[in-house]
């Protein structure tokens, strides 16, 4: 059993990660996974937990938190009548299949490959947050088959590989097809559950060598429990701050932060 001297620093770092993710999520409406995956990676690395599958542990643990947070968010949005259940039902099967395939691939590739995938796509997400316009459109209605399944499967696949829910890709995609932003955000919370559940089931049976303490498959239980508990406390604080402050400059600032995190991860991939 790991000594308290090992577990205490890990616990304190996880508290800070959960607090930050909760505030950012409540303040800017972004999914926790886009914060948690790189935060877990840097935290575990600096605490001395490395290995060829460290990124798999970070992705899997982030996904485990999304199971809880997305279901809670979906329930809250549904009470306000904001969820577009037609979109969820029609996109759901392809999201699940895409997430399952993404989890399978994530379990087979190296940690460095997952870092490159996260760094590249998170960088694009940061640029989108910084420069996108509300007026941009790909169509006036959500796409029909086969484009619908192709888009949903792609969202599920890359979300599972990055350890993120449906908001990062799903919200911009739905707004590009003229779905109002509040319905897109609400519906994307359902995307998160559909992506995270099959992903976590796959990661729980993935064998990992030299993981952080108390890791089941690729899911680190202390990180999961501490982050879930902390975000429950800090997300409402972020929501209150959002109502008290102008979110636009804050969103731009987060876009810069996210882009820098992505570039730093790509720097590590390149060995610089």
C-alpha positions as a Python dict, from the first residue, in 0.01 Angstrom:
ca = {
    (1, 'X'): (0, 0, 0),
    (2, 'X'): (140, 344, -89),
    (3, 'X'): (260, 554, 205),
    (4, 'X'): (80, 869, 318),
    (5, 'X'): (379, 1072, 199),
    (6, 'X'): (297, 952, -154),
    (7, 'X'): (-81, 985, -135),
    (8, 'X'): (-102, 1327, 35),
    (9, 'X'): (66, 1529, -245),
    (10, 'X'): (-147, 1342, -498),
    (11, 'X'): (-464, 1425, -303),
    (12, 'X'): (-375, 1795, -274),
    (13, 'X'): (-294, 1825, -644),
    (14, 'X'): (-621, 1654, -736),
    (15, 'X'): (-814, 1896, -513),
    (16, 'X'): (-665, 2189, -704),
    (17, 'X'): (-740, 2026, -1040),
    (18, 'X'): (-1103, 1960, -946),
    (19, 'X'): (-1149, 2313, -811),
    (20, 'X'): (-1007, 2470, -1128),
    (21, 'X'): (-1209, 2247, -1360),
    (22, 'X'): (-1530, 2321, -1173),
    (23, 'X'): (-1484, 2698, -1178),
    (24, 'X'): (-1384, 2703, -1546),
    (25, 'X'): (-1674, 2476, -1641),
    (26, 'X'): (-1928, 2690, -1458),
    (27, 'X'): (-1777, 3017, -1574),
    (28, 'X'): (-1730, 2942, -1944),
    (29, 'X'): (-1962, 2649, -2008),
    (30, 'X'): (-1681, 2425, -2136),
    (31, 'X'): (-1662, 2056, -2060),
    (32, 'X'): (-1436, 1947, -1777),
    (33, 'X'): (-1248, 1696, -1990),
    (34, 'X'): (-1069, 1962, -2193),
    (35, 'X'): (-919, 2079, -1861),
    (36, 'X'): (-891, 1748, -1676),
    (37, 'X'): (-702, 1540, -1932),
    (38, 'X'): (-395, 1769, -1957),
    (39, 'X'): (-416, 1855, -1586),
    (40, 'X'): (-403, 1487, -1491),
    (41, 'X'): (-115, 1433, -1731),
    (42, 'X'): (100, 1713, -1591),
    (43, 'X'): (9, 1629, -1230),
    (44, 'X'): (85, 1258, -1253),
    (45, 'X'): (404, 1327, -1450),
    (46, 'X'): (536, 1569, -1188),
    (47, 'X'): (441, 1329, -909),
    (48, 'X'): (666, 1069, -1069),
    (49, 'X'): (409, 847, -1241),
    (50, 'X'): (514, 796, -1600),
    (51, 'X'): (515, 497, -1825),
    (52, 'X'): (404, 431, -2176),
    (53, 'X'): (33, 437, -2084),
    (54, 'X'): (11, 746, -1865),
    (55, 'X'): (-201, 936, -2118),
    (56, 'X'): (-445, 643, -2129),
    (57, 'X'): (-492, 677, -1751),
    (58, 'X'): (-557, 1051, -1786),
    (59, 'X'): (-806, 1006, -2071),
    (60, 'X'): (-988, 722, -1893),
    (61, 'X'): (-1011, 904, -1559),
    (62, 'X'): (-1138, 1219, -1727),
    (63, 'X'): (-1404, 1010, -1904),
    (64, 'X'): (-1513, 856, -1573),
    (65, 'X'): (-1582, 1202, -1429),
    (66, 'X'): (-1780, 1292, -1742),
    (67, 'X'): (-2022, 1003, -1681),
    (68, 'X'): (-2130, 1173, -1358),
    (69, 'X'): (-2111, 1539, -1462),
    (70, 'X'): (-2286, 1490, -1797),
    (71, 'X'): (-2580, 1301, -1646),
    (72, 'X'): (-2617, 1569, -1378),
    (73, 'X'): (-2600, 1843, -1640),
    (74, 'X'): (-2843, 1663, -1873),
    (75, 'X'): (-3097, 1629, -1592),
    (76, 'X'): (-3066, 1999, -1507),
    (77, 'X'): (-3106, 2110, -1869),
    (78, 'X'): (-3397, 1872, -1922),
    (79, 'X'): (-3590, 2023, -1632),
    (80, 'X'): (-3569, 2354, -1820),
    (81, 'X'): (-3691, 2190, -2142),
    (82, 'X'): (-3370, 2282, -2328),
    (83, 'X'): (-3261, 1935, -2449),
    (84, 'X'): (-3332, 1845, -2811),
    (85, 'X'): (-3416, 1477, -2766),
    (86, 'X'): (-3465, 1424, -3139),
    (87, 'X'): (-3100, 1513, -3198),
    (88, 'X'): (-2988, 1289, -2911),
    (89, 'X'): (-3189, 991, -3036),
    (90, 'X'): (-3077, 1023, -3397),
    (91, 'X'): (-2712, 1099, -3318),
    (92, 'X'): (-2684, 861, -3022),
    (93, 'X'): (-2607, 528, -3195),
    (94, 'X'): (-2322, 670, -3404),
    (95, 'X'): (-2183, 856, -3101),
    (96, 'X'): (-2172, 530, -2903),
    (97, 'X'): (-2011, 336, -3188),
    (98, 'X'): (-1758, 613, -3250),
    (99, 'X'): (-1671, 630, -2879),
    (100, 'X'): (-1624, 252, -2860),
    (101, 'X'): (-1391, 258, -3161),
    (102, 'X'): (-1202, 556, -3019),
    (103, 'X'): (-1153, 374, -2688),
    (104, 'X'): (-1028, 62, -2866),
    (105, 'X'): (-775, 265, -3067),
    (106, 'X'): (-670, 465, -2759),
    (107, 'X'): (-591, 139, -2580),
    (108, 'X'): (-369, 23, -2866),
    (109, 'X'): (-163, 334, -2944),
    (110, 'X'): (119, 483, -2740),
    (111, 'X'): (81, 756, -2480),
    (112, 'X'): (278, 985, -2711),
    (113, 'X'): (26, 931, -2991),
    (114, 'X'): (-261, 1025, -2759),
    (115, 'X'): (-69, 1336, -2653),
    (116, 'X'): (-33, 1434, -3019),
    (117, 'X'): (-404, 1378, -3084),
    (118, 'X'): (-503, 1581, -2779),
    (119, 'X'): (-254, 1859, -2851),
    (120, 'X'): (-359, 1895, -3215),
    (121, 'X'): (-734, 1891, -3157),
    (122, 'X'): (-725, 2100, -2838),
    (123, 'X'): (-525, 2359, -3029),
    (124, 'X'): (-792, 2371, -3297),
    (125, 'X'): (-1061, 2402, -3026),
    (126, 'X'): (-873, 2695, -2873),
    (127, 'X'): (-849, 2871, -3209),
    (128, 'X'): (-1221, 2812, -3266),
    (129, 'X'): (-1308, 2965, -2929),
    (130, 'X'): (-1089, 3266, -3008),
    (131, 'X'): (-1194, 3342, -3364),
    (132, 'X'): (-1533, 3181, -3441),
    (133, 'X'): (-1838, 3396, -3516),
    (134, 'X'): (-2200, 3331, -3419),
    (135, 'X'): (-2308, 3399, -3776),
    (136, 'X'): (-2108, 3111, -3929),
    (137, 'X'): (-2328, 2835, -4079),
    (138, 'X'): (-2289, 2502, -4261),
    (139, 'X'): (-2664, 2462, -4302),
    (140, 'X'): (-3006, 2575, -4182),
    (141, 'X'): (-3098, 2241, -4020),
    (142, 'X'): (-2920, 1944, -3861),
    (143, 'X'): (-2784, 1710, -4131),
    (144, 'X'): (-2962, 1391, -4239),
    (145, 'X'): (-2804, 1054, -4318),
    (146, 'X'): (-2534, 963, -4408),
    (147, 'X'): (-2369, 1292, -4301),
    (148, 'X'): (-2532, 1268, -3956),
    (149, 'X'): (-2378, 931, -3869),
    (150, 'X'): (-2041, 1031, -4012),
    (151, 'X'): (-2029, 1351, -3805),
    (152, 'X'): (-2161, 1184, -3488),
    (153, 'X'): (-1918, 893, -3521),
    (154, 'X'): (-1627, 1132, -3569),
    (155, 'X'): (-1727, 1335, -3263),
    (156, 'X'): (-1752, 1017, -3054),
    (157, 'X'): (-1423, 876, -3184),
    (158, 'X'): (-1203, 1178, -3118),
    (159, 'X'): (-1378, 1269, -2792),
    (160, 'X'): (-1302, 922, -2655),
    (161, 'X'): (-938, 952, -2759),
    (162, 'X'): (-907, 1291, -2586),
    (163, 'X'): (-1103, 1213, -2268),
    (164, 'X'): (-1360, 1485, -2332),
    (165, 'X'): (-1739, 1495, -2351),
    (166, 'X'): (-1955, 1614, -2634),
    (167, 'X'): (-1940, 1987, -2574),
    (168, 'X'): (-1604, 2075, -2726),
    (169, 'X'): (-1697, 1942, -3069),
    (170, 'X'): (-2074, 1903, -3040),
    (171, 'X'): (-2171, 2259, -2947),
    (172, 'X'): (-1984, 2429, -3234),
    (173, 'X'): (-2110, 2164, -3477),
    (174, 'X'): (-2474, 2204, -3376),
    (175, 'X'): (-2459, 2583, -3386),
    (176, 'X'): (-2308, 2565, -3736),
    (177, 'X'): (-2631, 2388, -3832),
    (178, 'X'): (-2843, 2668, -3682),
    (179, 'X'): (-2934, 2501, -3351),
    (180, 'X'): (-2969, 2779, -3091),
    (181, 'X'): (-2672, 2793, -2856),
    (182, 'X'): (-2870, 2716, -2538),
    (183, 'X'): (-3020, 2404, -2698),
    (184, 'X'): (-2681, 2303, -2835),
    (185, 'X'): (-2519, 2327, -2491),
    (186, 'X'): (-2804, 2136, -2328),
    (187, 'X'): (-2808, 1864, -2593),
    (188, 'X'): (-2428, 1829, -2584),
    (189, 'X'): (-2454, 1731, -2218),
    (190, 'X'): (-2633, 1419, -2344),
    (191, 'X'): (-2354, 1364, -2598),
    (192, 'X'): (-2116, 1346, -2301),
    (193, 'X'): (-2300, 1056, -2138),
    (194, 'X'): (-2335, 864, -2465),
    (195, 'X'): (-1961, 901, -2531),
    (196, 'X'): (-1834, 848, -2176),
    (197, 'X'): (-2024, 532, -2075),
    (198, 'X'): (-1892, 298, -2349),
    (199, 'X'): (-1551, 462, -2320),
    (200, 'X'): (-1522, 400, -1945),
    (201, 'X'): (-1642, 41, -1981),
    (202, 'X'): (-1362, -18, -2229),
    (203, 'X'): (-1096, 157, -2022),
    (204, 'X'): (-1190, -37, -1705),
    (205, 'X'): (-1066, -360, -1865),
    (206, 'X'): (-755, -209, -2024),
    (207, 'X'): (-439, -347, -1857),
    (208, 'X'): (-196, -70, -1759),
    (209, 'X'): (162, -115, -1643),
    (210, 'X'): (294, 98, -1353),
    (211, 'X'): (-17, 315, -1306),
    (212, 'X'): (-69, 568, -1024),
    (213, 'X'): (-194, 412, -697),
    (214, 'X'): (-545, 264, -687),
    (215, 'X'): (-602, 251, -1061),
    (216, 'X'): (-859, 0, -1191),
    (217, 'X'): (-792, -78, -1554),
    (218, 'X'): (-696, 271, -1674),
    (219, 'X'): (-928, 463, -1436),
    (220, 'X'): (-761, 619, -1134),
    (221, 'X'): (-1015, 600, -852),
    (222, 'X'): (-870, 871, -620),
    (223, 'X'): (-860, 1120, -907),
    (224, 'X'): (-1215, 1032, -1006),
    (225, 'X'): (-1357, 1064, -653),
    (226, 'X'): (-1168, 1379, -553),
    (227, 'X'): (-1246, 1564, -876),
    (228, 'X'): (-1616, 1473, -869),
    (229, 'X'): (-1647, 1589, -508),
    (230, 'X'): (-1457, 1912, -568),
    (231, 'X'): (-1637, 2011, -887),
    (232, 'X'): (-1971, 1972, -709),
    (233, 'X'): (-1857, 2254, -479),
    (234, 'X'): (-1680, 2483, -725),
    (235, 'X'): (-1900, 2467, -1036),
    (236, 'X'): (-2176, 2679, -874),
    (237, 'X'): (-1907, 2938, -792),
    (238, 'X'): (-1812, 2952, -1159),
    (239, 'X'): (-2178, 2995, -1254),
    (240, 'X'): (-2215, 3287, -1011),
    (241, 'X'): (-1900, 3449, -1151),
    (242, 'X'): (-2037, 3408, -1503),
    (243, 'X'): (-2345, 3610, -1410),
    (244, 'X'): (-2134, 3877, -1241),
    (245, 'X'): (-1872, 3922, -1514),
    (246, 'X'): (-1856, 3963, -1891),
    (247, 'X'): (-1782, 3609, -2018),
    (248, 'X'): (-1653, 3711, -2363),
    (249, 'X'): (-1305, 3833, -2265),
    (250, 'X'): (-1279, 3542, -2022),
    (251, 'X'): (-1359, 3299, -2302),
    (252, 'X'): (-1091, 3460, -2517),
    (253, 'X'): (-845, 3426, -2229),
    (254, 'X'): (-934, 3059, -2187),
    (255, 'X'): (-888, 3008, -2561),
    (256, 'X'): (-532, 3142, -2529),
    (257, 'X'): (-473, 2921, -2224),
    (258, 'X'): (-605, 2614, -2403),
    (259, 'X'): (-394, 2684, -2711),
    (260, 'X'): (-81, 2719, -2495),
    (261, 'X'): (-160, 2391, -2315),
    (262, 'X'): (-204, 2219, -2651),
    (263, 'X'): (123, 2363, -2787),
    (264, 'X'): (309, 2255, -2474),
    (265, 'X'): (179, 1901, -2512),
    (266, 'X'): (287, 1898, -2877),
    (267, 'X'): (626, 2030, -2767),
    (268, 'X'): (664, 1730, -2536),
    (269, 'X'): (565, 1497, -2820),
    (270, 'X'): (841, 1644, -3035),
    (271, 'X'): (1092, 1613, -2751),
    (272, 'X'): (1170, 1985, -2732),
}
